[in-house]
Amino acid sequence: MGGLRVAMRRLNTLFSVRLCVLLSCGFFVPNAAARPNILFCISDDQSWAHTGANGDPVVSTPAFDRVAAEGLRFVNSFCDAPTCGPSRSAILTGQPIWRLEEAANIWSTLPAKFATYTDELRKAGYKIGTTGKSWGPGRLEPGGRTENPAGPAYMERTREPPFRGIRNTDYAGNFADFLSEVDWKESFCFWLGTSEPHRFYQDGAGLKTGKDLSEIVVPAIFPDNGIVRSDIADYLVEVEHFDTMVARAIALLEARDDLDNTIIVVTSDHGMPFPRGKATVYDDGARVPLAIRWSEGIKNPGRSIETPVNLSDLAPTFLEAAGVPVPDMMIGRSLMGLFSGVGSADWDVAYIGFERHSGARAGGKGYPCRAIRTEDFLYIHNFEPGRWPAGSPDPEACNRLIPFGEYDSSPTKTYMIEHQYDHGVAALAHLAFGKRPAEELYRLKDDPHQMNNVAGSKGFEAIQAELRERLFAHLEKTKDPRVVGGPVEWDYYPHYGNRANKNWKVDERP
């Protein structure tokens, strides 16, 4: 079967040449089989640093490392929002969250009026499918959808998980079921989304897999002790589980002779589920791993790309690669130029936004902020600095009935709260849980975890003013309601998730 597939592709190449002649004569003949396949692999809650290719000395990620070595490794890659549903909405629609109405909030919906790359590809003849965690969490019906926007679900296969907290979904097995339905003439687009490394984790899983806690890299934003090191090790176990699924999916493509004509993307929706990671626009929350392999479309593979990119740039990339028109509403920037080695001089920033995450404040209020990230600086504008950024310290104000509910419960969080007044922890606890000023500016060269806010400091006035101006010009150009005016609804949109706190509710619009 593999030899036949290769032969058909060679014939297809000849057909493509003849197609160009026909097009020049004014005829259009679709050539769907020449289009690349797409395998989009996305983990749940993984920071940029935690792959072997990106330098972590403990985690084992041979699949990610292979994709990076045989394709492109992105050094400055960022989600559009450090929260599950909004990040995934931005990926699917190719738009920043402030253009997506309710979809800027988690546990919301994705209105059907927003085009997705999956729908555009399906209309062009692609076979679409998904497994595991796709778009979500939220409800489809209020947005006018009846099917997950990532595509029809393949979820029949299961397998015994290695540890508690890891789903029994056989993500790669479900991809195999999908491939069994793909005709050799069809191009396909598949979303492989794991729930790992989302919490919870089996305590001690890292030690049981042989991880040496002394080799764990502890980010400077956390206390360095055995509790935190073990928590990180347990998290890395689930990162590795995701990577094994990616490796098996790649092997399936190789067995079908589909590897070289498949765009393989490996990334995550946002950063690690630790304090000052997930649900923050700092690098530990918004900078995500990204590697892309496509033998037939990437020149000089093995390159590292320093250009800042957003995950919303993937949607127009997929469509352009497939020869499908990109809807005007998709304002993400296609990466095709970077694939060919042609960069753009004015493409030197990424933008990040945040609204409501877990319902961690009374009345459903979020923590609205916008950020601009260059290679050298991170500038953040907090629109409501009077609110608690990590959620209310009062559990009764939180939908989840936990203090600082933007952050998932964890051994690291518990330790930092219980020791928040101790020497060596107090300053870190304040960074994680305390209130923040309206403007933040961080020089990344000597502050990689953004711990020293230099906004308002002597010597940084010019760069602060420049980045503020660039950010707000972009928000105005892309019609962010918080900047251009009009209704600002994010604090009042319905929350469709379960409620541990039965008294918690979203405030009505004033």
N, C-alpha and C positions, 0 to 999 in steps of 0.2 A: 504493500500500500504506500510506503514511504517513497519508493522509487517512482511510482505512478504520480504521486503528488508533485515531486520535483519536475518530472517531465511535463506535467500540465502547466507548471509555473513557467517553464521555458517557452512553451507554446504561448502562454499568456503574455510574455515579454514581447514576442513577435507581434501579437495582437495589439499590444499597446502602441508599437511603432505605427502599425496600420491605422490605429485609432487617431493618432496625431494627424495623419494625412486626411482622414475623413473629416476631422474637426476643421482643418484648414479649408476644406471645401464647403463648409457650412452645415455638415451633418453632425448629429450628436448620437453616439452609441455608448451607453453606460458600460463601464468595465469594472464592475464591483469586485471581481476576484483579484484584481491588481492592488486593491486598497489594503493598507496594513490592518492586521488585527490589533486589538488593544486588550492588555491584561493589566488592570489597575488594582494594585495590592495596597491596602491601607490598614495599619494597626490602629489601636484605640488608646491614646495617651502615651506617646513615646517622644521623648525629647531628642533633639538633633545629635547630642553627644553620644547616644547609646547604640552605636554600631561599631563593629571592628574597623571599618573603613574610615570612620570619623574619629578614631583614636582611643576608644574605650579599651582598656587592657584586660577586662574580665569577660565581657559579653561575647558570645560566639554567634556571628551573623554571616555565615558563608554565602547565603543567597544574596543578601543585600550587597555584600562586598563584591560578589561576582558581577552583579548588574552594574555596580559602579565602575569596576575595572574594565568591563566590556562595553561600557556606555559613557554616561556622564555622572559625575558626583557633584551635587550642588552644595556649596559651602554656606551660602546665605539664602536659605529657603524657609519661607514663613507661611503658616496658615493665615487665613483672612480673619479668623476669630478663634480665640483659645477655648472653645467650647464645642461639644460634639455636633449637634444639629446645625448651628449656624456655619461652622466650618465646612460641613458636608454640603450644605446648600450652596455655599460659594463655589465649591469645587464643581458641582453639577451645572450651575448656571453661568459660571465665568464672570460673576459680579461680586463686588464687595457687599458686605452684609447690610450696609445702610441703604442700599437700593432694593432690598428684598422684603421690606415691610415685616410681617410677622416672623418670617424666617430668620430674622436677626436674633430671635430668642430661642433658647432651647425649650423642649417640651411644647412646641408650637406647631406650625404647619408650613408647607412650601406652596404658596399659591400657584395654581396651574397656569396662570398667565405668564409666568417666567419660563422661558425656554430652557431646556437642558440639553447637554451634548448627547445624552443617551437617546432622547426623543428624535433629535435631528439625525443621528446615525441610523436609528431604526427606520425613519422615513426614507433614508437613502439606501435601504436594503440590508443593513447590518442585523445580525442576530444578537440580541441583548440578553444578558443574564446577570444574576448576582447571588452571592451566598454570604451568610453571616450577618454582620452589622453593616447595613447599607446607609440610606438616609435615615436620620432619626437621632434621638427619640422624639416622638411627637405623634400627631394624628394627621392622616392624609385627607380625610373627608372634608374638614372645614376649608381646606385649600382647593377643593374641587378635583381631587385625584382619587383614583380607585386602586392604583398600583404604585408600589414604591418607585420613586423616580429613578432609582439606579437600575431598575429592570425587574423582570419576573424572577422569583426566588427559587433557588435550587437548595433544598435543605434536608433531603432524605437521609443522607449518609451521616452516621455517627461513629465515634470511636471512644474508647476508654481514655479519659484525660489523665495526664501524668500526676496532676496535683489538684486539690480542691481549689475552686476559684477559676479554673480553666474550663471553658465550655466543652461539652462532648461533641460539638459540631466537627465533622470532618470536612473542613473547608476545601481542601485539595480534592477530596473524593467527590464533593459536589461539583467542582469544576470539571472533573472527569465525566460526570453525568451530562453536564452541559455540552462538553465537546463531542460526546457521542451523538448528539443531535445536530451537530454542525455539518452541513454538506460541504464537500471540498470546494464547491464554487462560491460558498458564502464567506464573507468576512464577518468577524465577530468582535464584540466588545463585552468584556466580563469584569465585574466588580467583585474582588475577593476581599472581604472586610472581616477581620477577626475582632472579637471582643477583648482580646488581650493586647496590651497589658493593663487594661482597666481593672481597678480594684473590685473584689477583694483578692488577697494573696494568701496562700497557705503559709503560716508562720514556719520559718525554717527551711523553706523549699530551696533557697539558695545554698545553704549548708549541705543539704541532702544531695545536691548535684555536684558537690565538691568545690564550690566557690570558696576561695581564700578571702575572708573578710578584710585581711590586712591590705589586700590589693584593690579593694573597692575605692573608686574615686568619689569622694564626698564633696559635692558643690559647696562653695564657701557660704551659701545662704543657710546651711543646716549645721547644727552641732555635730561634731565628729565624735561618735561613740558607737558602741556595739549595737545598740538598738537601731540607730539610723543606718549603719552599715548593713545589718541583716535585712532591714526593710528594703534597701536598694537592691541587695542581692536577690531577694524574692521577686522584686519587680523585673530584674534582668532575666529571670527564668521565664517569665511570660513573654518578654521581648523575643527570646529564643524560640518559644513555641510558635509565634507568628512567623519567624524566619524559616522554620522547618516546613511550614505550609507553603511558603513562597518557593522554597527549593523543590518541593514535590510538584507544584504547578509548573515550574520551569521544565522539569523532567518530562511532564506530559506533553509540553510543546515540542521538546526535542524528539520524542517518540513519534510525533505526527509530522516531523519536518516543517513545523510552523514557527520555529524559534526566530529565525532571522527576519521574517516579515511580520513580527509581532512587536508592537511598542509595549515594553514592560516598564511599569512605573511602580516603585516601592516607596512608600511614604507613611505618614501618620496624620491624624486629624488635628492634633495639637500636642502640647508637651506633657510631661510626667505628672501623675496625680499626687503631688506633694505640695506642701505650703510654698507659695510664691512660684509655683509652676503652672499647671493647668488653671484656667480662669484668671490668668494675668497676661498682660501684653509684654512682659519681660521675656528675655530669650529662653528661659527655662520653661515658659508656657507657650510661646508662639513660634520659636525656631524649631523646625521639624526636619527629620532626615528626608532626603529626596535623592533617588538615583533613577536614571532612565536608560534603558537599553533598546536599541533599534538598529540592527546591523545594516539594514538597507536604507536607513535614513540619517544616521549620525556619522559625520566625518571625523576622522582622527579620534576614535574612541579612547577612553582612559583619561580624558581631560577632567580637571576640576574647574567648575564654573563659579567664579567669585561674584558674578552679577546677582544682586538681590532679586528674588522672584517670589511670587505668591502662588499658592495652590490654585487660585482662580485662573491662573494663566494656563492651566492644563486643558480646560474646555475648548478654547479657541485653537489650541495646539492640536488636539485630537481631530477637530473638524477640518482644519487646514490640511493636516496630513492625509486625511481621507478624501480630500477634494470636495468637501461639503461646505456650502456657503455658511459663514458665521453670522448669526443674527446680530442686528445692530445693537441690541440690548446687552450683548456679551462684550464687556469692555476690558476683559482680561487681555493680556498681551501674549500673542503666540510665541512659543519658544523655538519655532522652526529656524529662526535666524541663529540661535545659539547652537542648534543641532549642526548647522553647516559651518559654524565658526565665525559667523558674521554678527557681531554685537552692535548695540546701538549706544551712541555716546550719551544720550539723555536718559538711558535706562539704568539708573544708579540707586533706586530706592524701592522699598516695599512698604505697603500700608497695611495696618492692622486695626481692627475695630472690636468693640465689646459693648454689649448691652446687658440683658438679663440672663443669668446662668441658672442657678439652682433654686431660686426663690428664697434667698437667704436673708431677706429684709422684710419688715412689716409692709403690707400693702402691695407686695410684688414688685417693689422697686429694684432696679438694676444698678449697675455702676458704670455709667456711660463714659467711655473714653475712646480716643483715637490716637494712633501712633504712626510715626514715620521712622523707618529704619534704613540707615545707610551702612556702608561698610565700617564706618568709624564712629557713628553716633546713633543713639536712640532718643528721640524726643517724644514725650507723651503729653497729651492735653486731657485732663480729667474735668469733665463738665459738671460733676457734682461732688466736689472734694469734701463736703460735709458728711457724706455717707461713708459707712464702713466698707472699704474695698473688699475685704475678705468675708463680708457678711456680718450681721449683727453679733456681738458677743452674747446677746441674750438668746438662748435656744428657743424661747417661746415666740420670738419674732421670725423664726425660720421654718420654712415648709418641712424641713427634715428633722426638726427638733434637736439640732446640734449647734454648738457655738461656732461662729465663723464658718457658716455652712457652705460657702463657695468652695471650700477645700474638703475633699473626701476624708472621712475618718481614716486614720492610719496610726501606726506606732510612732512615726516621726511627728505628726501633728500633736498627738496626745502628749508626747514628751515635751514638746516646745511650749504647750499651754501650761502643763504642770510645773514647768521650770522657768516660766517667763520672767521671773524677777531674779533669777540666779545669775551670778557673774558668768560671763561667757555665752549666755543664752539670751539675756534681756535684749541686747541690741538686735539679734537675729529675729526674736519674737516680734519686736516692734516693726521691723521691716516686713515681716510676713502678715501681721494682723492689724497694725496701726493705720491710722488715717494718713492720707497723702495730700500734698499740695496740688494746686491746679496745674502747675507745670513741672515736668520732670525732664532732666537732660542727663545723659550718661555718656561718658567717653569710654568706648569699648576696649581700646587698646590696653588700658590698665585697670579696667573694671568690667570683666567679662560677664559677671552675674548682676550687674547694675545695682550696686549697693551704695554708691556715693553720688547723690544727686547734686550736680553742679549748676542746675538752673539758678540764675540770679547771682552766680559767683563771678568775681572779677576775672576777666580774660575769656569768658564764654558768652558774653553778651551778643556778639555778632552772630555766632553759629546758632545760638538759641533763637534769635530773631529770624534768621534765614530759614531754619527748619520750621518754625511756627508759620511763617509766610507760605512756604511750600506746601505744608500740610493743609492749611485752610484753603489755599488756592485749588488744591486737588479735591477737597471736600465740596467746594463750591462748584467746580466743574462737573463733578459726578453727582451733584444734587443731593447731598446729605441734608436731611431735614433739620438737623441740629445746627446747620450753618446757613442754609438758604432760607429757612423759615417754613411756615406751614405746620400742620399737625405733627407732633412728636408723640407717637403712640406706644412706644415700647414698654413703658411702665404699666400699660393698661391692657395689653393684649391678653387673651385667655391663656392660662397655664393648663395643659391637658394631661399632666402627669399625676401619679398617685401622690397622696398627701399623708405623710406621717402625722403632721399637725392638722387636726380636723378643723381647728379654728382659723387656720391661715387662709387668706383669700386675697385675690388681686383687687386693688381699689378700683372703683368705678371712675370713668372719665369725669373730670370736673366740668 
